[in-house]
Amino acid sequence: MFDFSTVRVIDDFPTPGIKFYDITTLLNNGEEFRKAVDDMIAIAREEKPDVVLALESRGFFFGPAIAHELGLPFVPVRKKGKLPSDTYEMTYALEYGTATIEMHIDAIKENQRVMIVDDVLATGGTMQAAVELVNKFHPSFVSTVFLMELKALEGRKKLSNCEIHSLVQL
């Protein structure tokens, strides 16, 4: 298990009252970063996905590494306007407005087992949108894996019809 103390906690960022979990310090520690990725790979091996997705942007630090190790396709889920071909999109609510994510319409095949990767499960809005987006492809199974989960924000409650894994729960 990776050493969570390698994640820097910054109070009052980006606004007062917010506790920000800065993973750049983990990324700068090669040994602990490898352990974190290996921990996620172990979960992926158990879930047996056919394809690995990751959410822009911090999920991109982990998802491609998992896909590479398992010899699986990697699919980026990006903010609107960042993908060059035809996409499906999903808009979701934020505290201060809305955001839209999208993925290519040929990214997943029907009945595939899908794993979605991100760094933090907080309120769950982005991941809920990603799961709904994936469901447009009619997968046989959807699982999620997070580096950390902020339990007090209850993001897990927003996610349905998927398995949820987090390496650290805070």
VMD Tcl script that builds the backbone (N, CA, C; Angstrom):
set m [mol new atoms 510]
animate dup $m
set s [atomselect $m all]
$s set {name element resname resid chain x y z} {
  {N N MET 1 A 0.850 -1.181 0.000}
  {CA C MET 1 A 0.000 0.000 0.000}
  {C C MET 1 A 0.895 1.243 0.000}
  {N N PHE 2 A 0.524 2.212 -0.823}
  {CA C PHE 2 A 1.316 3.434 -0.883}
  {C C PHE 2 A 1.160 4.226 0.410}
  {N N ASP 3 A 2.129 5.076 0.690}
  {CA C ASP 3 A 2.146 5.893 1.897}
  {C C ASP 3 A 1.370 7.178 1.638}
  {N N PHE 4 A 0.178 7.288 2.219}
  {CA C PHE 4 A -0.677 8.440 1.975}
  {C C PHE 4 A -0.026 9.744 2.427}
  {N N SER 5 A 0.918 9.677 3.350}
  {CA C SER 5 A 1.551 10.920 3.812}
  {C C SER 5 A 2.336 11.603 2.695}
  {N N THR 6 A 2.532 10.915 1.556}
  {CA C THR 6 A 3.198 11.547 0.418}
  {C C THR 6 A 2.256 12.475 -0.347}
  {N N VAL 7 A 0.975 12.509 0.018}
  {CA C VAL 7 A 0.019 13.458 -0.572}
  {C C VAL 7 A 0.006 14.704 0.316}
  {N N ARG 8 A 0.276 15.847 -0.292}
  {CA C ARG 8 A 0.319 17.106 0.461}
  {C C ARG 8 A -1.107 17.635 0.626}
  {N N VAL 9 A -1.442 18.050 1.848}
  {CA C VAL 9 A -2.758 18.612 2.132}
  {C C VAL 9 A -2.596 20.123 2.305}
  {N N ILE 10 A -3.374 20.877 1.513}
  {CA C ILE 10 A -3.283 22.332 1.546}
  {C C ILE 10 A -4.639 22.885 1.979}
  {N N ASP 11 A -4.644 23.578 3.109}
  {CA C ASP 11 A -5.883 24.180 3.619}
  {C C ASP 11 A -6.215 25.447 2.847}
  {N N ASP 12 A -7.520 25.689 2.713}
  {CA C ASP 12 A -8.044 26.920 2.116}
  {C C ASP 12 A -7.617 27.123 0.662}
  {N N PHE 13 A -7.559 26.026 -0.078}
  {CA C PHE 13 A -7.265 26.108 -1.516}
  {C C PHE 13 A -8.266 25.267 -2.276}
  {N N PRO 14 A -8.864 25.773 -3.315}
  {CA C PRO 14 A -8.660 27.074 -3.945}
  {C C PRO 14 A -9.450 28.204 -3.295}
  {N N THR 15 A -10.311 27.863 -2.336}
  {CA C THR 15 A -11.071 28.893 -1.620}
  {C C THR 15 A -11.057 28.571 -0.136}
  {N N PRO 16 A -11.332 29.567 0.712}
  {CA C PRO 16 A -11.365 29.314 2.156}
  {C C PRO 16 A -12.324 28.182 2.523}
  {N N GLY 17 A -11.884 27.338 3.438}
  {CA C GLY 17 A -12.697 26.229 3.910}
  {C C GLY 17 A -12.499 24.936 3.140}
  {N N ILE 18 A -11.804 24.986 2.007}
  {CA C ILE 18 A -11.556 23.789 1.202}
  {C C ILE 18 A -10.202 23.200 1.577}
  {N N LYS 19 A -10.171 21.891 1.727}
  {CA C LYS 19 A -8.928 21.170 1.975}
  {C C LYS 19 A -8.568 20.476 0.670}
  {N N PHE 20 A -7.450 20.870 0.062}
  {CA C PHE 20 A -7.034 20.352 -1.241}
  {C C PHE 20 A -5.975 19.273 -1.053}
  {N N TYR 21 A -6.196 18.129 -1.694}
  {CA C TYR 21 A -5.249 17.019 -1.629}
  {C C TYR 21 A -4.392 17.064 -2.887}
  {N N ASP 22 A -3.170 17.553 -2.727}
  {CA C ASP 22 A -2.237 17.782 -3.832}
  {C C ASP 22 A -1.424 16.511 -4.081}
  {N N ILE 23 A -1.713 15.840 -5.205}
  {CA C ILE 23 A -1.028 14.581 -5.490}
  {C C ILE 23 A 0.308 14.783 -6.204}
  {N N THR 24 A 0.690 16.041 -6.483}
  {CA C THR 24 A 1.976 16.237 -7.159}
  {C C THR 24 A 3.129 15.736 -6.302}
  {N N THR 25 A 2.993 15.795 -4.985}
  {CA C THR 25 A 4.050 15.286 -4.112}
  {C C THR 25 A 4.138 13.761 -4.189}
  {N N LEU 26 A 3.022 13.086 -4.379}
  {CA C LEU 26 A 3.029 11.635 -4.612}
  {C C LEU 26 A 3.689 11.341 -5.953}
  {N N LEU 27 A 3.310 12.096 -6.989}
  {CA C LEU 27 A 3.878 11.877 -8.323}
  {C C LEU 27 A 5.391 12.099 -8.335}
  {N N ASN 28 A 5.869 12.981 -7.464}
  {CA C ASN 28 A 7.307 13.266 -7.380}
  {C C ASN 28 A 8.088 12.232 -6.580}
  {N N ASN 29 A 7.385 11.279 -6.001}
  {CA C ASN 29 A 8.031 10.211 -5.236}
  {C C ASN 29 A 7.858 8.916 -6.020}
  {N N GLY 30 A 8.868 8.566 -6.817}
  {CA C GLY 30 A 8.752 7.434 -7.728}
  {C C GLY 30 A 8.318 6.141 -7.067}
  {N N GLU 31 A 8.882 5.839 -5.917}
  {CA C GLU 31 A 8.563 4.583 -5.226}
  {C C GLU 31 A 7.104 4.551 -4.773}
  {N N GLU 32 A 6.640 5.639 -4.172}
  {CA C GLU 32 A 5.260 5.672 -3.676}
  {C C GLU 32 A 4.251 5.786 -4.821}
  {N N PHE 33 A 4.610 6.502 -5.881}
  {CA C PHE 33 A 3.739 6.573 -7.050}
  {C C PHE 33 A 3.580 5.177 -7.653}
  {N N ARG 34 A 4.683 4.441 -7.754}
  {CA C ARG 34 A 4.613 3.066 -8.267}
  {C C ARG 34 A 3.711 2.208 -7.383}
  {N N LYS 35 A 3.838 2.356 -6.068}
  {CA C LYS 35 A 2.991 1.583 -5.159}
  {C C LYS 35 A 1.512 1.912 -5.369}
  {N N ALA 36 A 1.198 3.194 -5.523}
  {CA C ALA 36 A -0.200 3.598 -5.725}
  {C C ALA 36 A -0.747 2.992 -7.015}
  {N N VAL 37 A 0.028 3.085 -8.087}
  {CA C VAL 37 A -0.411 2.503 -9.363}
  {C C VAL 37 A -0.536 0.991 -9.223}
  {N N ASP 38 A 0.418 0.354 -8.569}
  {CA C ASP 38 A 0.350 -1.101 -8.367}
  {C C ASP 38 A -0.888 -1.497 -7.562}
  {N N ASP 39 A -1.249 -0.688 -6.567}
  {CA C ASP 39 A -2.455 -0.958 -5.780}
  {C C ASP 39 A -3.700 -0.896 -6.670}
  {N N MET 40 A -3.739 0.075 -7.575}
  {CA C MET 40 A -4.871 0.194 -8.501}
  {C C MET 40 A -4.877 -0.961 -9.502}
  {N N ILE 41 A -3.695 -1.356 -9.950}
  {CA C ILE 41 A -3.589 -2.489 -10.877}
  {C C ILE 41 A -4.110 -3.762 -10.218}
  {N N ALA 42 A -3.817 -3.957 -8.941}
  {CA C ALA 42 A -4.301 -5.143 -8.230}
  {C C ALA 42 A -5.829 -5.183 -8.231}
  {N N ILE 43 A -6.460 -4.033 -8.029}
  {CA C ILE 43 A -7.923 -3.969 -8.072}
  {C C ILE 43 A -8.416 -4.269 -9.484}
  {N N ALA 44 A -7.744 -3.703 -10.479}
  {CA C ALA 44 A -8.142 -3.944 -11.866}
  {C C ALA 44 A -8.027 -5.428 -12.214}
  {N N ARG 45 A -6.994 -6.078 -11.762}
  {CA C ARG 45 A -6.847 -7.519 -12.038}
  {C C ARG 45 A -8.044 -8.296 -11.491}
  {N N GLU 46 A -8.526 -7.912 -10.311}
  {CA C GLU 46 A -9.684 -8.580 -9.718}
  {C C GLU 46 A -10.959 -8.304 -10.516}
  {N N GLU 47 A -11.102 -7.098 -11.020}
  {CA C GLU 47 A -12.322 -6.705 -11.740}
  {C C GLU 47 A -12.325 -7.164 -13.194}
  {N N LYS 48 A -11.158 -7.483 -13.735}
  {CA C LYS 48 A -11.028 -8.009 -15.103}
  {C C LYS 48 A -11.684 -7.130 -16.169}
  {N N PRO 49 A -11.294 -5.836 -16.235}
  {CA C PRO 49 A -11.890 -4.988 -17.274}
  {C C PRO 49 A -11.378 -5.367 -18.662}
  {N N ASP 50 A -12.170 -4.997 -19.669}
  {CA C ASP 50 A -11.753 -5.110 -21.065}
  {C C ASP 50 A -11.145 -3.809 -21.555}
  {N N VAL 51 A -11.477 -2.716 -20.875}
  {CA C VAL 51 A -11.023 -1.391 -21.272}
  {C C VAL 51 A -10.930 -0.517 -20.019}
  {N N VAL 52 A -9.949 0.395 -20.023}
  {CA C VAL 52 A -9.746 1.309 -18.905}
  {C C VAL 52 A -9.990 2.731 -19.385}
  {N N LEU 53 A -10.823 3.469 -18.648}
  {CA C LEU 53 A -11.075 4.879 -18.919}
  {C C LEU 53 A -10.483 5.688 -17.780}
  {N N ALA 54 A -10.135 6.930 -18.056}
  {CA C ALA 54 A -9.727 7.837 -16.984}
  {C C ALA 54 A -10.279 9.215 -17.273}
  {N N LEU 55 A -10.548 9.934 -16.183}
  {CA C LEU 55 A -11.121 11.270 -16.281}
  {C C LEU 55 A -10.024 12.323 -16.324}
  {N N GLU 56 A -10.226 13.297 -17.204}
  {CA C GLU 56 A -9.314 14.434 -17.309}
  {C C GLU 56 A -9.410 15.232 -16.014}
  {N N SER 57 A -8.401 15.656 -15.429}
  {CA C SER 57 A -7.045 15.487 -15.896}
  {C C SER 57 A -6.235 14.560 -14.990}
  {N N ARG 58 A -6.514 14.556 -13.709}
  {CA C ARG 58 A -5.640 13.799 -12.804}
  {C C ARG 58 A -5.830 12.291 -12.903}
  {N N GLY 59 A -6.945 11.840 -13.439}
  {CA C GLY 59 A -7.097 10.414 -13.696}
  {C C GLY 59 A -6.119 9.924 -14.753}
  {N N PHE 60 A -5.646 10.870 -15.595}
  {CA C PHE 60 A -4.704 10.510 -16.658}
  {C C PHE 60 A -3.336 10.090 -16.104}
  {N N PHE 61 A -3.039 10.415 -14.856}
  {CA C PHE 61 A -1.784 9.958 -14.258}
  {C C PHE 61 A -1.818 8.464 -13.959}
  {N N PHE 62 A -3.016 7.912 -13.757}
  {CA C PHE 62 A -3.154 6.533 -13.310}
  {C C PHE 62 A -3.726 5.594 -14.375}
  {N N GLY 63 A -4.762 6.025 -15.075}
  {CA C GLY 63 A -5.446 5.166 -16.038}
  {C C GLY 63 A -4.553 4.569 -17.111}
  {N N PRO 64 A -3.733 5.367 -17.800}
  {CA C PRO 64 A -2.879 4.787 -18.841}
  {C C PRO 64 A -1.880 3.770 -18.292}
  {N N ALA 65 A -1.385 4.001 -17.078}
  {CA C ALA 65 A -0.442 3.056 -16.476}
  {C C ALA 65 A -1.113 1.713 -16.203}
  {N N ILE 66 A -2.352 1.760 -15.729}
  {CA C ILE 66 A -3.104 0.530 -15.479}
  {C C ILE 66 A -3.357 -0.197 -16.792}
  {N N ALA 67 A -3.835 0.526 -17.791}
  {CA C ALA 67 A -4.103 -0.080 -19.096}
  {C C ALA 67 A -2.835 -0.676 -19.690}
  {N N HIS 68 A -1.738 0.039 -19.592}
  {CA C HIS 68 A -0.459 -0.447 -20.125}
  {C C HIS 68 A -0.049 -1.756 -19.463}
  {N N GLU 69 A -0.095 -1.781 -18.143}
  {CA C GLU 69 A 0.328 -2.984 -17.409}
  {C C GLU 69 A -0.526 -4.195 -17.768}
  {N N LEU 70 A -1.824 -3.978 -17.973}
  {CA C LEU 70 A -2.728 -5.091 -18.257}
  {C C LEU 70 A -2.888 -5.356 -19.757}
  {N N GLY 71 A -2.237 -4.552 -20.589}
  {CA C GLY 71 A -2.337 -4.731 -22.035}
  {C C GLY 71 A -3.731 -4.436 -22.570}
  {N N LEU 72 A -4.389 -3.437 -21.974}
  {CA C LEU 72 A -5.769 -3.101 -22.334}
  {C C LEU 72 A -5.833 -1.760 -23.056}
  {N N PRO 73 A -6.910 -1.540 -23.810}
  {CA C PRO 73 A -7.110 -0.223 -24.413}
  {C C PRO 73 A -7.343 0.823 -23.326}
  {N N PHE 74 A -6.909 2.046 -23.632}
  {CA C PHE 74 A -7.148 3.183 -22.747}
  {C C PHE 74 A -8.038 4.186 -23.460}
  {N N VAL 75 A -9.045 4.706 -22.740}
  {CA C VAL 75 A -9.977 5.686 -23.292}
  {C C VAL 75 A -9.946 6.941 -22.418}
  {N N PRO 76 A -9.614 8.094 -23.011}
  {CA C PRO 76 A -9.682 9.337 -22.244}
  {C C PRO 76 A -11.102 9.902 -22.234}
  {N N VAL 77 A -11.552 10.306 -21.064}
  {CA C VAL 77 A -12.808 11.035 -20.922}
  {C C VAL 77 A -12.389 12.475 -20.672}
  {N N ARG 78 A -12.751 13.363 -21.621}
  {CA C ARG 78 A -12.207 14.712 -21.625}
  {C C ARG 78 A -13.288 15.770 -21.463}
  {N N LYS 79 A -12.836 16.962 -21.161}
  {CA C LYS 79 A -13.736 18.110 -21.121}
  {C C LYS 79 A -14.200 18.418 -22.537}
  {N N LYS 80 A -15.375 18.989 -22.646}
  {CA C LYS 80 A -15.986 19.279 -23.943}
  {C C LYS 80 A -15.031 20.062 -24.845}
  {N N GLY 81 A -14.986 19.615 -26.105}
  {CA C GLY 81 A -14.204 20.313 -27.108}
  {C C GLY 81 A -12.760 19.871 -27.231}
  {N N LYS 82 A -12.342 18.862 -26.486}
  {CA C LYS 82 A -10.942 18.429 -26.498}
  {C C LYS 82 A -10.695 17.203 -27.366}
  {N N LEU 83 A -11.744 16.519 -27.802}
  {CA C LEU 83 A -11.585 15.311 -28.610}
  {C C LEU 83 A -11.886 15.618 -30.077}
  {N N PRO 84 A -11.098 15.058 -31.002}
  {CA C PRO 84 A -11.183 15.467 -32.404}
  {C C PRO 84 A -12.253 14.800 -33.258}
  {N N SER 85 A -12.889 13.752 -32.788}
  {CA C SER 85 A -13.851 13.024 -33.615}
  {C C SER 85 A -15.239 13.101 -32.981}
  {N N ASP 86 A -16.185 12.338 -33.525}
  {CA C ASP 86 A -17.552 12.339 -33.000}
  {C C ASP 86 A -17.570 11.812 -31.569}
  {N N THR 87 A -18.356 12.464 -30.717}
  {CA C THR 87 A -18.376 12.102 -29.301}
  {C C THR 87 A -19.799 11.976 -28.770}
  {N N TYR 88 A -19.892 11.235 -27.654}
  {CA C TYR 88 A -21.050 11.312 -26.778}
  {C C TYR 88 A -20.646 12.297 -25.693}
  {N N GLU 89 A -21.621 13.012 -25.152}
  {CA C GLU 89 A -21.303 13.945 -24.086}
  {C C GLU 89 A -22.323 13.836 -22.966}
  {N N MET 90 A -21.904 14.285 -21.797}
  {CA C MET 90 A -22.765 14.284 -20.629}
  {C C MET 90 A -22.500 15.576 -19.858}
  {N N THR 91 A -23.559 16.318 -19.579}
  {CA C THR 91 A -23.452 17.547 -18.804}
  {C C THR 91 A -23.934 17.268 -17.387}
  {N N TYR 92 A -23.241 17.838 -16.414}
  {CA C TYR 92 A -23.584 17.604 -15.012}
  {C C TYR 92 A -23.443 18.895 -14.223}
  {N N ALA 93 A -24.075 18.920 -13.066}
  {CA C ALA 93 A -24.103 20.124 -12.230}
  {C C ALA 93 A -22.863 20.218 -11.353}
  {N N LEU 94 A -22.390 21.427 -11.213}
  {CA C LEU 94 A -21.333 21.775 -10.273}
  {C C LEU 94 A -21.925 22.745 -9.252}
  {N N GLU 95 A -21.177 23.036 -8.203}
  {CA C GLU 95 A -21.654 24.009 -7.213}
  {C C GLU 95 A -21.923 25.352 -7.864}
  {N N TYR 96 A -21.138 25.690 -8.883}
  {CA C TYR 96 A -21.159 27.028 -9.458}
  {C C TYR 96 A -21.614 27.055 -10.912}
  {N N GLY 97 A -22.252 25.980 -11.404}
  {CA C GLY 97 A -22.704 25.940 -12.790}
  {C C GLY 97 A -22.771 24.518 -13.305}
  {N N THR 98 A -22.357 24.340 -14.548}
  {CA C THR 98 A -22.355 23.005 -15.140}
  {C C THR 98 A -21.032 22.756 -15.846}
  {N N ALA 99 A -20.769 21.497 -16.121}
  {CA C ALA 99 A -19.598 21.094 -16.895}
  {C C ALA 99 A -20.041 19.954 -17.807}
  {N N THR 100 A -19.297 19.750 -18.867}
  {CA C THR 100 A -19.608 18.685 -19.816}
  {C C THR 100 A -18.353 17.870 -20.083}
  {N N ILE 101 A -18.512 16.551 -20.046}
  {CA C ILE 101 A -17.433 15.650 -20.423}
  {C C ILE 101 A -17.865 14.880 -21.657}
  {N N GLU 102 A -16.882 14.367 -22.387}
  {CA C GLU 102 A -17.216 13.601 -23.582}
  {C C GLU 102 A -16.171 12.532 -23.855}
  {N N MET 103 A -16.589 11.564 -24.687}
  {CA C MET 103 A -15.686 10.521 -25.150}
  {C C MET 103 A -16.097 10.129 -26.557}
  {N N HIS 104 A -15.158 9.580 -27.302}
  {CA C HIS 104 A -15.440 9.194 -28.683}
  {C C HIS 104 A -16.532 8.123 -28.751}
  {N N ILE 105 A -17.372 8.200 -29.783}
  {CA C ILE 105 A -18.494 7.271 -29.919}
  {C C ILE 105 A -18.054 5.850 -30.237}
  {N N ASP 106 A -16.798 5.669 -30.625}
  {CA C ASP 106 A -16.289 4.325 -30.914}
  {C C ASP 106 A -15.303 3.843 -29.854}
  {N N ALA 107 A -15.342 4.445 -28.664}
  {CA C ALA 107 A -14.353 4.164 -27.632}
  {C C ALA 107 A -14.551 2.823 -26.930}
  {N N ILE 108 A -15.781 2.379 -26.813}
  {CA C ILE 108 A -16.105 1.145 -26.090}
  {C C ILE 108 A -17.029 0.311 -26.962}
  {N N LYS 109 A -16.874 -0.990 -26.855}
  {CA C LYS 109 A -17.778 -1.902 -27.556}
  {C C LYS 109 A -18.864 -2.372 -26.588}
  {N N GLU 110 A -20.025 -2.681 -27.119}
  {CA C GLU 110 A -21.127 -3.174 -26.304}
  {C C GLU 110 A -20.691 -4.426 -25.533}
  {N N ASN 111 A -21.181 -4.549 -24.320}
  {CA C ASN 111 A -20.936 -5.689 -23.421}
  {C C ASN 111 A -19.517 -5.790 -22.891}
  {N N GLN 112 A -18.716 -4.749 -23.034}
  {CA C GLN 112 A -17.384 -4.788 -22.440}
  {C C GLN 112 A -17.455 -4.510 -20.941}
  {N N ARG 113 A -16.450 -5.010 -20.238}
  {CA C ARG 113 A -16.257 -4.693 -18.828}
  {C C ARG 113 A -15.388 -3.440 -18.780}
  {N N VAL 114 A -15.880 -2.403 -18.082}
  {CA C VAL 114 A -15.237 -1.095 -18.103}
  {C C VAL 114 A -14.778 -0.711 -16.706}
  {N N MET 115 A -13.546 -0.212 -16.617}
  {CA C MET 115 A -13.048 0.359 -15.368}
  {C C MET 115 A -12.768 1.834 -15.601}
  {N N ILE 116 A -13.301 2.685 -14.718}
  {CA C ILE 116 A -13.089 4.129 -14.796}
  {C C ILE 116 A -12.184 4.537 -13.629}
  {N N VAL 117 A -11.153 5.315 -13.938}
  {CA C VAL 117 A -10.126 5.681 -12.962}
  {C C VAL 117 A -10.121 7.194 -12.753}
  {N N ASP 118 A -9.984 7.599 -11.484}
  {CA C ASP 118 A -9.773 9.011 -11.163}
  {C C ASP 118 A -8.988 9.095 -9.862}
  {N N ASP 119 A -8.540 10.299 -9.532}
  {CA C ASP 119 A -7.727 10.442 -8.327}
  {C C ASP 119 A -8.570 10.542 -7.064}
  {N N VAL 120 A -9.677 11.309 -7.107}
  {CA C VAL 120 A -10.458 11.554 -5.887}
  {C C VAL 120 A -11.946 11.365 -6.151}
  {N N LEU 121 A -12.607 10.662 -5.246}
  {CA C LEU 121 A -14.065 10.647 -5.212}
  {C C LEU 121 A -14.465 11.643 -4.133}
  {N N ALA 122 A -15.037 12.759 -4.562}
  {CA C ALA 122 A -15.476 13.796 -3.633}
  {C C ALA 122 A -17.004 13.812 -3.625}
  {N N THR 123 A -17.618 14.741 -4.320}
  {CA C THR 123 A -19.081 14.808 -4.339}
  {C C THR 123 A -19.690 13.794 -5.298}
  {N N GLY 124 A -18.885 13.265 -6.215}
  {CA C GLY 124 A -19.351 12.208 -7.107}
  {C C GLY 124 A -19.965 12.676 -8.412}
  {N N GLY 125 A -20.107 13.976 -8.617}
  {CA C GLY 125 A -20.773 14.484 -9.805}
  {C C GLY 125 A -20.081 14.117 -11.110}
  {N N THR 126 A -18.776 14.287 -11.161}
  {CA C THR 126 A -18.040 13.979 -12.385}
  {C C THR 126 A -18.083 12.488 -12.676}
  {N N MET 127 A -17.869 11.677 -11.656}
  {CA C MET 127 A -17.874 10.230 -11.884}
  {C C MET 127 A -19.271 9.735 -12.237}
  {N N GLN 128 A -20.295 10.306 -11.624}
  {CA C GLN 128 A -21.658 9.927 -11.986}
  {C C GLN 128 A -21.895 10.204 -13.472}
  {N N ALA 129 A -21.454 11.363 -13.944}
  {CA C ALA 129 A -21.596 11.696 -15.364}
  {C C ALA 129 A -20.815 10.717 -16.230}
  {N N ALA 130 A -19.623 10.337 -15.785}
  {CA C ALA 130 A -18.814 9.382 -16.549}
  {C C ALA 130 A -19.498 8.020 -16.622}
  {N N VAL 131 A -20.069 7.559 -15.522}
  {CA C VAL 131 A -20.776 6.273 -15.521}
  {C C VAL 131 A -21.977 6.337 -16.467}
  {N N GLU 132 A -22.719 7.438 -16.434}
  {CA C GLU 132 A -23.855 7.586 -17.344}
  {C C GLU 132 A -23.393 7.601 -18.800}
  {N N LEU 133 A -22.271 8.234 -19.045}
  {CA C LEU 133 A -21.707 8.266 -20.396}
  {C C LEU 133 A -21.326 6.862 -20.851}
  {N N VAL 134 A -20.674 6.117 -19.994}
  {CA C VAL 134 A -20.279 4.736 -20.300}
  {C C VAL 134 A -21.511 3.871 -20.556}
  {N N ASN 135 A -22.576 4.103 -19.803}
  {CA C ASN 135 A -23.784 3.292 -19.970}
  {C C ASN 135 A -24.420 3.444 -21.351}
  {N N LYS 136 A -24.099 4.506 -22.079}
  {CA C LYS 136 A -24.586 4.659 -23.452}
  {C C LYS 136 A -24.052 3.534 -24.356}
  {N N PHE 137 A -22.961 2.906 -23.939}
  {CA C PHE 137 A -22.333 1.834 -24.716}
  {C C PHE 137 A -22.843 0.449 -24.319}
  {N N HIS 138 A -23.716 0.373 -23.331}
  {CA C HIS 138 A -24.284 -0.881 -22.841}
  {C C HIS 138 A -23.197 -1.864 -22.398}
  {N N PRO 139 A -22.393 -1.455 -21.403}
  {CA C PRO 139 A -21.351 -2.347 -20.901}
  {C C PRO 139 A -21.964 -3.497 -20.108}
  {N N SER 140 A -21.204 -4.578 -19.967}
  {CA C SER 140 A -21.678 -5.686 -19.142}
  {C C SER 140 A -21.369 -5.446 -17.665}
  {N N PHE 141 A -20.379 -4.569 -17.388}
  {CA C PHE 141 A -19.954 -4.341 -16.009}
  {C C PHE 141 A -19.187 -3.024 -15.967}
  {N N VAL 142 A -19.395 -2.239 -14.900}
  {CA C VAL 142 A -18.662 -0.989 -14.718}
  {C C VAL 142 A -18.111 -0.968 -13.297}
  {N N SER 143 A -16.825 -0.658 -13.190}
  {CA C SER 143 A -16.217 -0.458 -11.876}
  {C C SER 143 A -15.438 0.849 -11.894}
  {N N THR 144 A -15.206 1.383 -10.710}
  {CA C THR 144 A -14.439 2.609 -10.563}
  {C C THR 144 A -13.327 2.366 -9.559}
  {N N VAL 145 A -12.229 3.076 -9.732}
  {CA C VAL 145 A -11.147 3.016 -8.761}
  {C C VAL 145 A -10.585 4.425 -8.581}
  {N N PHE 146 A -10.406 4.792 -7.316}
  {CA C PHE 146 A -9.917 6.116 -6.936}
  {C C PHE 146 A -8.694 5.960 -6.050}
  {N N LEU 147 A -7.784 6.916 -6.143}
  {CA C LEU 147 A -6.668 6.965 -5.220}
  {C C LEU 147 A -7.201 7.211 -3.811}
  {N N MET 148 A -8.129 8.159 -3.682}
  {CA C MET 148 A -8.679 8.482 -2.364}
  {C C MET 148 A -10.153 8.866 -2.477}
  {N N GLU 149 A -10.843 8.700 -1.380}
  {CA C GLU 149 A -12.275 9.012 -1.287}
  {C C GLU 149 A -12.504 9.892 -0.072}
  {N N LEU 150 A -13.177 11.013 -0.279}
  {CA C LEU 150 A -13.520 11.919 0.811}
  {C C LEU 150 A -14.915 11.550 1.305}
  {N N LYS 151 A -14.967 10.682 2.309}
  {CA C LYS 151 A -16.235 10.086 2.754}
  {C C LYS 151 A -17.274 11.110 3.185}
  {N N ALA 152 A -16.856 12.193 3.830}
  {CA C ALA 152 A -17.799 13.185 4.337}
  {C C ALA 152 A -18.617 13.838 3.221}
  {N N LEU 153 A -18.102 13.837 1.996}
  {CA C LEU 153 A -18.818 14.458 0.877}
  {C C LEU 153 A -19.819 13.507 0.230}
  {N N GLU 154 A -19.806 12.250 0.644}
  {CA C GLU 154 A -20.804 11.248 0.266}
  {C C GLU 154 A -20.965 11.045 -1.245}
  {N N GLY 155 A -19.880 11.156 -1.981}
  {CA C GLY 155 A -19.931 10.954 -3.419}
  {C C GLY 155 A -20.359 9.554 -3.817}
  {N N ARG 156 A -20.054 8.598 -2.986}
  {CA C ARG 156 A -20.418 7.195 -3.233}
  {C C ARG 156 A -21.923 7.035 -3.425}
  {N N LYS 157 A -22.707 7.860 -2.724}
  {CA C LYS 157 A -24.171 7.765 -2.803}
  {C C LYS 157 A -24.706 8.121 -4.186}
  {N N LYS 158 A -23.957 8.916 -4.946}
  {CA C LYS 158 A -24.407 9.313 -6.287}
  {C C LYS 158 A -24.156 8.223 -7.323}
  {N N LEU 159 A -23.273 7.306 -7.008}
  {CA C LEU 159 A -22.886 6.292 -7.993}
  {C C LEU 159 A -23.736 5.049 -7.823}
  {N N SER 160 A -24.357 4.629 -8.905}
  {CA C SER 160 A -25.150 3.409 -8.866}
  {C C SER 160 A -24.774 2.539 -10.055}
  {N N ASN 161 A -25.083 1.286 -9.942}
  {CA C ASN 161 A -24.800 0.319 -11.008}
  {C C ASN 161 A -23.323 0.222 -11.349}
  {N N CYS 162 A -22.464 0.401 -10.334}
  {CA C CYS 162 A -21.036 0.198 -10.557}
  {C C CYS 162 A -20.379 -0.186 -9.235}
  {N N GLU 163 A -19.278 -0.888 -9.353}
  {CA C GLU 163 A -18.456 -1.201 -8.189}
  {C C GLU 163 A -17.573 0.002 -7.888}
  {N N ILE 164 A -17.335 0.282 -6.613}
  {CA C ILE 164 A -16.553 1.445 -6.222}
  {C C ILE 164 A -15.390 0.985 -5.340}
  {N N HIS 165 A -14.190 1.359 -5.738}
  {CA C HIS 165 A -12.987 1.024 -4.990}
  {C C HIS 165 A -12.189 2.306 -4.735}
  {N N SER 166 A -11.663 2.471 -3.524}
  {CA C SER 166 A -10.772 3.585 -3.234}
  {C C SER 166 A -9.633 3.050 -2.367}
  {N N LEU 167 A -8.411 3.515 -2.675}
  {CA C LEU 167 A -7.263 3.033 -1.923}
  {C C LEU 167 A -7.239 3.589 -0.510}
  {N N VAL 168 A -7.643 4.846 -0.362}
  {CA C VAL 168 A -7.657 5.504 0.943}
  {C C VAL 168 A -8.997 6.193 1.108}
  {N N GLN 169 A -9.600 6.027 2.275}
  {CA C GLN 169 A -10.844 6.737 2.603}
  {C C GLN 169 A -10.538 7.716 3.722}
  {N N LEU 170 A -10.900 8.968 3.489}
  {CA C LEU 170 A -10.623 10.037 4.456}
  {C C LEU 170 A -11.919 10.597 5.010}
}
mol reanalyze $m
mol bondsrecalc $m
mol representation Tube
mol addrep $m
